[in-house]
Structure formats: structure tokens, C-alpha cells
Amino acid sequence: MINILIHILPQEIDQLEQTLIQLKKSSKYVTNEDFLVEVVLNNNLTDWSKSKIDSNFFINKLNEMEKLTKSWAKTNFWVSENNEVLGCTDSHRLAEKTYSEGAFLWLDVDIIFSETLLYNIINSYNLIKNTEKYFIITPETTRIWDYTWDIITNNDALNEEASHENYFNRDPYLTTGMIGEVSLRKIDTFKFASGWATLLSRDLIKKILIPEKMGSYYMDDTFIMACCEHGKNKNFNASQYVLTNEIIIENNKFRYNYYKDYLYTINRKEEFMKIAQDNFIPSVNNFLNNI
């Protein structure tokens, strides 16, 4: 079982619909026993009294979308309105406590991926889980903004310049998908972004608990990478594998917030980032001291 975890704000509801359609198309190669899809609609960062659209609009749309997903997977679509979830880190932390079986696949709704992604993810997971406890599986990417991502970049894309201009202007529908025979490539380091269809074994997530003091958003992926990398020195042996030729990327070129003039959003991003940054090093050290 793979638990696909998706966290959205109300203004991302249309992107969620596109993601669920992508998943539905990808589902034709898998069985419904393989996946559970959880979607958390975070209504806590919107002042509904000052918004021009009622929250029920987004809740009703979420409920209708669940019907689509129920056609191929187990589902848990729910709305957070009492500050249970203020960001994606909260949803990841809560899911670890909720689901006792399977791995976790963190997925953002701005990611474009192929119809074969789920098939290759589940096959790779089933192959590795019998021999390793602590592992991560990621798709490849196109060339991103700097060379540090080259370790998970598709080989053909390395001919492009690594720059923000290329990254933000790339057409994701023309540069993603399965472009050849897919295989697993083990790398000797750790590099991933949390919502880029990143799969993490449950044993890994249970071992590297994202502490409450890291807050609601930001650096959850960096925290896990640091714990895995520095944990090598204390005989904590985790691994990362890359799905070669299975390419994903963010949809920067065509992403648009259709609700920006209709929702009064509460921006706590800087606050959440500071909480994570202030507690990052103490949290990593605490993990290393207690392995």
C-alpha cells in the first residue's frame, strides 16, 4: 500500500482537480489495493468573512473530486478548519500517526507526471521493501535552477543550462513523462523535494519523525535529507533510488491563481519558515543523538 498525501489551500482546488485526473489516468496500470489517496483541504489560512466566495464552494468541489478518486483507490478527503493542519508538514506528520501500513508518497498539485508513474512507483517499492527498511524513491527531473539537482536530473536534460529562467519558462507538458526504459538508479547521497512525487518508506518516516517544533511548513525534506546523510556516521543506513526516464516537474509556466481576487488569504509563510529554520539544527542533532 502506498499512501499518496496531498495538502491544498482553497485557491489550489483547480490544480487538485488536474492532479486527480492525472492520477486517474495513471491508475489504469495499477489496482485499487495498491493506493490510498488522502487530500487535506486547509481552510485555516483564509479569512472567510472577508472573502467573496463561501468555503462551501471549495468543500463541495472537494467532495465531488473524491468520487473520481474512489473509482480507482481508497480515499480520505477531509477539511481542516480547526488548525489541525496549517501546512504540508503538519499533514505529513499527522499521516504518519494515522496510517500503520505502507509507504508515503508526497505529492504537490503543481506537479506534471506521466501515466506510467504509479505503475513504476509501486513496482519499485515492492522490489525494494523486501530488502531495505529505510529508503526513498524519486522520479527524475528536467534541468532545474542549479547543479545540485543534477543527481536526480535526466541525463539528456543535462545539456541544458541550469537557470531559473529556463526552469520557470519550461513547458511541463512537453518535457515530462516516460522517455525510455525505466530502471532504478541508486545514488550515494540524498536529494529530493517533498512534493515531487517523492516516496518514503514508512520505516524511514517512523525513524525520522519530523518534530512538532519544526512547525507547519518548510524544510521537512531538508530535515530528512540531513538526518539520512549525517546518520551514515552513526550506522543509520538509508538509501535513495531514482526512477530513470520517469520525469516530473513543476508546472510553473501555466500555473495561475484564479481565486486571488475572491479569497482573503492569511499569509503566514515567513512565520512558518522562521520556525523551521530556527529549529532545524537542534532537531537534526536531536535525531543523531538518539539513533
Sine and cosine of phi, psi and omega as CSV:
sin_phi,cos_phi,sin_psi,cos_psi,sin_omega,cos_omega
0.00,0.00,0.73,-0.68,0.11,-0.99
-0.89,-0.46,0.81,-0.58,0.01,-1.00
-1.00,-0.09,0.95,-0.33,0.02,-1.00
-1.00,0.07,0.86,-0.50,-0.09,-1.00
-0.94,-0.33,0.84,-0.55,-0.02,-1.00
-0.78,-0.62,0.80,-0.60,0.07,-1.00
-0.90,-0.43,0.76,-0.65,0.03,-1.00
-0.70,-0.71,0.43,-0.90,0.25,-0.97
-1.00,-0.09,0.34,-0.94,-0.05,-1.00
-0.81,0.59,-0.62,0.79,-0.04,-1.00
-0.93,0.36,-0.12,0.99,0.02,-1.00
-0.98,-0.20,0.21,0.98,-0.11,-0.99
-0.89,0.46,-0.60,0.80,0.01,-1.00
-0.95,0.30,-0.57,0.82,0.10,-1.00
-0.91,0.42,-0.61,0.79,0.08,-1.00
-0.85,0.52,-0.69,0.73,0.00,-1.00
-0.86,0.52,-0.69,0.72,0.03,-1.00
-0.90,0.44,-0.64,0.77,0.02,-1.00
-0.90,0.44,-0.68,0.73,-0.01,-1.00
-0.92,0.39,-0.53,0.85,0.10,-0.99
-0.92,0.39,-0.68,0.74,0.07,-1.00
-0.86,0.51,-0.69,0.73,0.01,-1.00
-0.90,0.43,-0.65,0.76,0.03,-1.00
-0.87,0.50,-0.70,0.71,0.04,-1.00
-0.89,0.45,-0.62,0.78,0.00,-1.00
-0.95,0.30,-0.34,0.94,-0.09,-1.00
-0.96,0.29,-0.27,0.96,-0.08,-1.00
-0.91,0.41,-0.21,0.98,0.00,-1.00
-0.98,-0.20,0.04,1.00,-0.05,-1.00
-0.77,-0.64,0.06,-1.00,0.04,-1.00
-0.92,-0.39,0.36,-0.93,-0.09,-1.00
-0.95,0.31,-0.17,0.99,0.10,-0.99
-0.97,0.22,-0.18,0.98,-0.12,-0.99
-1.00,0.06,-0.40,0.92,-0.19,-0.98
-0.67,-0.74,0.58,-0.81,0.26,-0.97
-0.84,-0.55,0.75,-0.66,0.00,-1.00
-0.95,-0.33,0.88,-0.48,0.10,-1.00
-0.95,-0.32,0.77,-0.63,0.09,-1.00
-0.84,-0.55,0.82,-0.58,0.06,-1.00
-0.95,-0.33,0.87,-0.48,0.12,-0.99
-1.00,-0.03,0.93,-0.36,-0.07,-1.00
-1.00,0.02,0.98,-0.17,0.00,-1.00
-1.00,-0.08,0.14,0.99,-0.10,-0.99
-0.99,0.16,-0.29,0.96,-0.07,-1.00
-0.95,-0.32,0.47,0.88,0.08,-1.00
-0.78,-0.62,0.76,-0.65,0.10,-0.99
-1.00,0.04,0.99,-0.14,-0.11,-0.99
-0.94,0.34,-0.42,0.91,0.01,-1.00
-0.93,0.36,-0.36,0.93,-0.01,-1.00
-0.96,-0.29,0.03,1.00,-0.03,-1.00
-1.00,-0.03,0.41,-0.91,-0.03,-1.00
-1.00,-0.04,-0.14,0.99,0.04,-1.00
-0.85,-0.53,0.70,-0.72,-0.01,-1.00
-0.96,0.26,0.50,-0.87,-0.01,-1.00
-0.88,0.48,-0.45,0.89,-0.01,-1.00
-0.89,0.45,-0.44,0.90,0.05,-1.00
-0.86,0.51,-0.72,0.70,-0.05,-1.00
-0.97,0.24,-0.58,0.81,0.03,-1.00
-0.91,0.41,-0.69,0.73,0.02,-1.00
-0.90,0.43,-0.63,0.78,0.02,-1.00
-0.92,0.39,-0.63,0.78,0.05,-1.00
-0.86,0.50,-0.70,0.71,-0.01,-1.00
-0.89,0.45,-0.62,0.79,0.04,-1.00
-0.92,0.38,-0.61,0.79,0.01,-1.00
-0.92,0.39,-0.51,0.86,0.02,-1.00
-0.88,0.47,-0.54,0.84,0.02,-1.00
-0.87,0.50,-0.66,0.75,0.03,-1.00
-0.87,0.49,-0.70,0.72,-0.07,-1.00
-0.96,0.27,-0.54,0.84,0.05,-1.00
-0.88,0.47,-0.32,0.95,-0.01,-1.00
-0.94,0.34,-0.23,0.97,-0.02,-1.00
-0.64,-0.76,-0.19,0.98,-0.07,-1.00
-0.57,-0.82,0.30,-0.95,0.24,-0.97
-0.94,0.34,0.48,-0.88,-0.09,-1.00
-0.68,-0.73,0.41,-0.91,0.19,-0.98
-0.53,-0.85,1.00,0.02,0.03,-1.00
-0.98,-0.17,0.81,-0.59,-0.01,-1.00
-0.51,-0.86,0.25,-0.97,-0.08,-1.00
-0.91,-0.42,0.79,-0.61,0.09,-1.00
-0.99,-0.12,0.90,-0.44,0.00,-1.00
-0.81,-0.59,0.00,1.00,-0.05,-1.00
-0.85,-0.53,0.52,0.85,0.07,-1.00
0.92,0.40,0.32,0.95,0.10,-0.99
-0.90,0.44,-0.59,0.81,-0.02,-1.00
-0.75,-0.67,0.88,-0.47,0.06,-1.00
-0.94,-0.35,-0.18,0.98,0.01,-1.00
-0.25,-0.97,0.08,-1.00,-0.10,-1.00
-0.91,0.42,-0.51,0.86,0.03,-1.00
-0.89,0.45,-0.64,0.77,0.07,-1.00
-0.86,0.51,-0.69,0.72,-0.03,-1.00
-0.92,0.39,-0.61,0.80,0.04,-1.00
-0.92,0.40,-0.67,0.74,0.00,-1.00
-0.91,0.42,-0.67,0.74,-0.01,-1.00
-0.92,0.38,-0.63,0.78,0.01,-1.00
-0.90,0.45,-0.58,0.81,0.03,-1.00
-0.87,0.49,-0.57,0.82,0.01,-1.00
-0.98,0.19,-0.40,0.92,-0.12,-0.99
-1.00,0.04,-0.66,0.75,-0.15,-0.99
-0.96,-0.27,0.86,-0.52,-0.10,-1.00
-1.00,-0.07,-0.12,0.99,-0.04,-1.00
-0.77,-0.64,0.40,-0.92,0.15,-0.99
0.99,0.13,-0.02,-1.00,0.01,-1.00
-0.98,-0.22,0.09,-1.00,-0.01,-1.00
-0.87,-0.49,0.75,-0.66,0.08,-1.00
-0.90,-0.44,0.91,-0.41,-0.02,-1.00
-1.00,0.02,0.83,-0.56,-0.10,-0.99
-0.72,-0.69,0.83,-0.55,0.14,-0.99
-1.00,0.03,0.40,-0.92,-0.09,-1.00
-1.00,0.04,0.07,1.00,0.09,-1.00
-0.97,-0.23,0.24,0.97,-0.04,-1.00
-1.00,-0.08,0.72,-0.69,0.07,-1.00
-0.97,-0.25,0.75,-0.67,-0.06,-1.00
-0.56,-0.83,0.15,-0.99,-0.13,-0.99
-1.00,0.00,0.20,-0.98,0.05,-1.00
-0.94,0.33,-0.23,0.97,-0.03,-1.00
-0.99,-0.15,0.01,1.00,-0.10,-1.00
-0.87,0.49,-0.76,0.64,-0.05,-1.00
-0.88,0.47,-0.65,0.76,0.01,-1.00
-0.87,0.50,-0.72,0.69,-0.03,-1.00
-0.95,0.30,-0.52,0.85,0.06,-1.00
-0.92,0.40,-0.76,0.65,-0.07,-1.00
-0.93,0.38,-0.62,0.79,0.04,-1.00
-0.90,0.44,-0.67,0.75,0.00,-1.00
-0.92,0.39,-0.67,0.74,0.03,-1.00
-0.87,0.49,-0.73,0.69,-0.01,-1.00
-0.90,0.43,-0.50,0.87,0.02,-1.00
-0.95,0.31,-0.66,0.75,-0.12,-0.99
-1.00,0.09,-0.55,0.83,-0.17,-0.98
-0.88,0.47,-0.38,0.92,-0.02,-1.00
-0.99,0.15,-0.22,0.97,-0.05,-1.00
-0.86,-0.52,-0.30,0.95,-0.03,-1.00
-0.71,-0.70,0.53,-0.85,0.02,-1.00
-0.99,-0.15,-0.66,0.75,-0.15,-0.99
-0.94,-0.35,0.98,-0.18,-0.05,-1.00
-0.50,-0.87,0.33,-0.94,0.00,-1.00
-0.75,-0.66,0.65,-0.76,0.09,-1.00
-0.81,-0.58,0.76,-0.65,0.03,-1.00
-0.76,-0.65,0.52,-0.85,0.22,-0.98
-0.94,0.34,0.10,-0.99,0.16,-0.99
-1.00,0.06,0.20,-0.98,0.06,-1.00
-0.83,-0.56,0.16,-0.99,0.26,-0.97
-0.98,0.19,0.00,-1.00,0.01,-1.00
-0.91,0.41,0.75,-0.66,-0.05,-1.00
-0.97,-0.24,-0.50,-0.87,-0.19,-0.98
-1.00,0.04,-0.27,0.96,0.06,-1.00
-0.49,-0.87,0.21,-0.98,-0.15,-0.99
-0.94,0.35,-0.29,0.96,-0.06,-1.00
-0.90,0.43,-0.32,0.95,0.01,-1.00
-1.00,-0.01,0.00,1.00,-0.09,-1.00
-0.88,0.47,-0.42,0.91,-0.04,-1.00
-0.91,0.42,-0.41,0.91,0.06,-1.00
-0.89,-0.45,0.32,0.95,0.01,-1.00
-1.00,-0.08,0.65,-0.76,0.04,-1.00
-0.87,0.49,0.65,-0.76,-0.11,-0.99
-0.85,0.53,-0.65,0.76,-0.02,-1.00
-0.91,0.42,-0.47,0.88,-0.03,-1.00
-0.98,0.20,-0.22,0.98,-0.04,-1.00
-0.93,0.36,-0.21,0.98,0.06,-1.00
-0.96,0.28,-0.32,0.95,-0.01,-1.00
-0.99,0.16,0.35,-0.94,0.07,-1.00
-0.97,0.23,0.68,-0.73,0.09,-1.00
-0.99,0.12,0.95,-0.30,-0.03,-1.00
-0.41,-0.91,0.44,-0.90,0.04,-1.00
-0.90,0.43,-0.57,0.82,-0.01,-1.00
-0.88,0.47,-0.74,0.67,0.02,-1.00
-0.91,0.42,-0.65,0.76,-0.06,-1.00
-0.90,0.44,-0.73,0.68,-0.08,-1.00
-0.98,0.20,-0.28,0.96,0.00,-1.00
-0.97,-0.25,0.08,1.00,-0.03,-1.00
-0.97,0.25,0.68,-0.73,0.07,-1.00
-0.98,0.18,0.94,-0.34,-0.09,-1.00
-0.93,0.36,-0.41,0.91,-0.04,-1.00
-0.98,0.21,-0.28,0.96,0.01,-1.00
-0.97,-0.23,-0.21,0.98,-0.12,-0.99
-0.87,-0.49,0.13,0.99,0.03,-1.00
-0.88,-0.48,0.10,-0.99,0.04,-1.00
0.90,-0.43,-0.10,-1.00,0.06,-1.00
-1.00,-0.02,0.87,-0.49,-0.12,-0.99
-0.93,-0.36,0.12,0.99,-0.01,-1.00
0.06,-1.00,-0.17,-0.99,0.01,-1.00
-0.90,0.44,0.76,-0.65,-0.06,-1.00
-1.00,-0.02,0.70,-0.71,0.06,-1.00
-0.58,-0.82,0.22,-0.97,0.03,-1.00
-1.00,-0.10,0.77,-0.63,0.03,-1.00
-0.87,-0.50,0.90,-0.44,0.01,-1.00
-0.99,0.13,0.72,-0.70,0.02,-1.00
-0.93,-0.37,0.33,-0.94,-0.12,-0.99
-0.99,-0.14,0.26,0.96,0.04,-1.00
-0.60,-0.80,-0.24,-0.97,-0.01,-1.00
-0.72,-0.69,0.83,-0.56,0.00,-1.00
-0.47,-0.88,0.91,-0.42,0.04,-1.00
-0.28,-0.96,0.32,-0.95,0.14,-0.99
-0.93,-0.37,0.63,-0.78,-0.24,-0.97
-0.86,0.51,-0.65,0.76,-0.10,-1.00
-0.99,-0.13,0.19,0.98,-0.06,-1.00
-1.00,-0.02,0.81,0.59,-0.02,-1.00
0.80,0.59,0.68,0.74,0.01,-1.00
-1.00,0.06,0.82,-0.58,0.04,-1.00
-0.98,-0.19,0.74,-0.67,0.03,-1.00
-0.80,-0.60,0.75,-0.66,0.01,-1.00
-0.90,0.43,0.51,-0.86,-0.02,-1.00
-0.90,0.43,-0.58,0.81,0.05,-1.00
-0.87,0.50,-0.60,0.80,0.02,-1.00
-0.92,0.40,-0.73,0.68,-0.02,-1.00
-0.91,0.42,-0.60,0.80,0.04,-1.00
-0.92,0.39,-0.58,0.81,-0.01,-1.00
-0.96,0.29,-0.70,0.71,-0.02,-1.00
-0.97,-0.23,0.97,0.25,0.03,-1.00
-0.93,0.37,0.79,-0.62,0.07,-1.00
-0.97,0.26,0.94,-0.35,-0.15,-0.99
-0.91,0.41,0.48,-0.88,0.01,-1.00
-0.84,0.54,-0.58,0.81,-0.07,-1.00
-0.94,0.34,-0.18,0.98,0.12,-0.99
-0.96,0.27,-0.19,0.98,0.11,-0.99
1.00,0.06,-0.29,-0.96,-0.19,-0.98
-1.00,-0.05,-0.34,0.94,-0.14,-0.99
-0.38,-0.92,0.59,-0.80,0.18,-0.98
1.00,-0.10,0.71,-0.71,0.17,-0.99
0.94,0.35,0.22,0.98,0.07,-1.00
-0.91,0.41,-0.63,0.78,0.05,-1.00
-0.93,0.37,-0.68,0.73,0.01,-1.00
-0.89,0.45,-0.61,0.79,0.04,-1.00
-0.88,0.48,-0.73,0.68,0.00,-1.00
-0.91,0.43,-0.67,0.74,0.03,-1.00
-0.87,0.49,-0.69,0.73,-0.02,-1.00
-0.91,0.41,-0.65,0.76,0.01,-1.00
-0.90,0.43,-0.65,0.76,0.00,-1.00
-0.92,0.38,-0.70,0.72,-0.06,-1.00
-0.92,0.39,-0.77,0.63,-0.03,-1.00
-0.97,0.25,-0.38,0.92,0.03,-1.00
-0.92,0.39,-0.34,0.94,0.05,-1.00
-0.83,0.55,-0.58,0.81,-0.03,-1.00
-0.95,0.31,-0.18,0.98,0.01,-1.00
-0.86,-0.51,0.43,0.90,0.07,-1.00
0.90,0.43,0.46,0.89,0.18,-0.98
-1.00,-0.06,0.96,-0.29,-0.17,-0.99
-0.97,-0.24,1.00,-0.07,0.10,-0.99
-0.96,-0.27,0.32,-0.95,-0.04,-1.00
-0.68,-0.73,0.46,-0.89,0.17,-0.99
-0.83,-0.56,0.71,-0.71,0.05,-1.00
-0.88,-0.48,0.54,-0.84,0.00,-1.00
-0.89,-0.46,0.71,-0.70,0.09,-1.00
-0.99,0.12,0.99,-0.16,-0.02,-1.00
-0.92,0.39,0.64,-0.77,0.05,-1.00
0.95,0.32,0.13,0.99,0.14,-0.99
-0.94,-0.34,0.98,-0.19,-0.24,-0.97
-0.95,-0.32,0.74,-0.67,0.11,-0.99
-0.83,-0.56,0.30,-0.95,0.10,-0.99
-0.28,-0.96,0.35,-0.94,0.07,-1.00
-0.96,0.29,0.54,-0.84,0.07,-1.00
-1.00,0.00,0.99,0.14,0.04,-1.00
-1.00,0.09,-0.58,0.82,-0.13,-0.99
-0.92,0.40,-0.62,0.78,-0.12,-0.99
-0.92,-0.40,0.13,0.99,-0.01,-1.00
-0.97,0.24,0.70,-0.72,-0.03,-1.00
-0.46,-0.89,0.66,-0.75,0.03,-1.00
-1.00,-0.02,0.98,-0.17,-0.04,-1.00
-0.95,0.30,-0.23,0.97,-0.12,-0.99
-0.96,-0.29,0.18,0.98,-0.13,-0.99
-0.89,0.45,-0.46,0.89,0.00,-1.00
-1.00,-0.06,0.04,1.00,-0.10,-1.00
-0.86,-0.50,-0.26,0.97,-0.01,-1.00
-0.89,-0.46,0.68,-0.74,0.08,-1.00
-0.99,-0.13,0.99,-0.13,-0.10,-1.00
-1.00,0.00,0.48,-0.87,0.02,-1.00
-0.96,-0.27,0.93,-0.36,-0.10,-1.00
-1.00,-0.05,0.96,-0.27,0.04,-1.00
-0.91,-0.40,0.31,0.95,-0.09,-1.00
-0.85,0.53,-0.76,0.66,-0.03,-1.00
-0.89,0.46,-0.63,0.78,0.04,-1.00
-0.88,0.48,-0.73,0.68,-0.02,-1.00
-0.91,0.41,-0.64,0.77,0.00,-1.00
-0.89,0.45,-0.65,0.76,0.01,-1.00
-0.91,0.41,-0.64,0.77,0.04,-1.00
-0.86,0.51,-0.73,0.68,-0.01,-1.00
-0.90,0.43,-0.70,0.71,-0.02,-1.00
-0.89,0.45,-0.68,0.74,-0.04,-1.00
-0.91,0.41,-0.48,0.88,-0.10,-1.00
-0.96,-0.28,0.05,1.00,-0.08,-1.00
-0.90,0.44,-0.85,0.52,-0.07,-1.00
-0.89,0.45,-0.71,0.70,0.06,-1.00
-0.86,0.51,-0.57,0.82,-0.01,-1.00
-0.94,0.34,-0.66,0.75,0.05,-1.00
-0.90,0.44,-0.72,0.70,0.01,-1.00
-0.88,0.48,-0.62,0.79,0.02,-1.00
-0.90,0.45,-0.66,0.75,0.06,-1.00
-0.88,0.48,-0.74,0.67,-0.05,-1.00
-0.90,0.43,-0.55,0.84,-0.01,-1.00
-0.97,0.24,-0.25,0.97,-0.08,-1.00
-0.87,-0.50,0.26,0.97,0.06,-1.00
-0.89,0.46,0.00,0.00,0.00,0.00
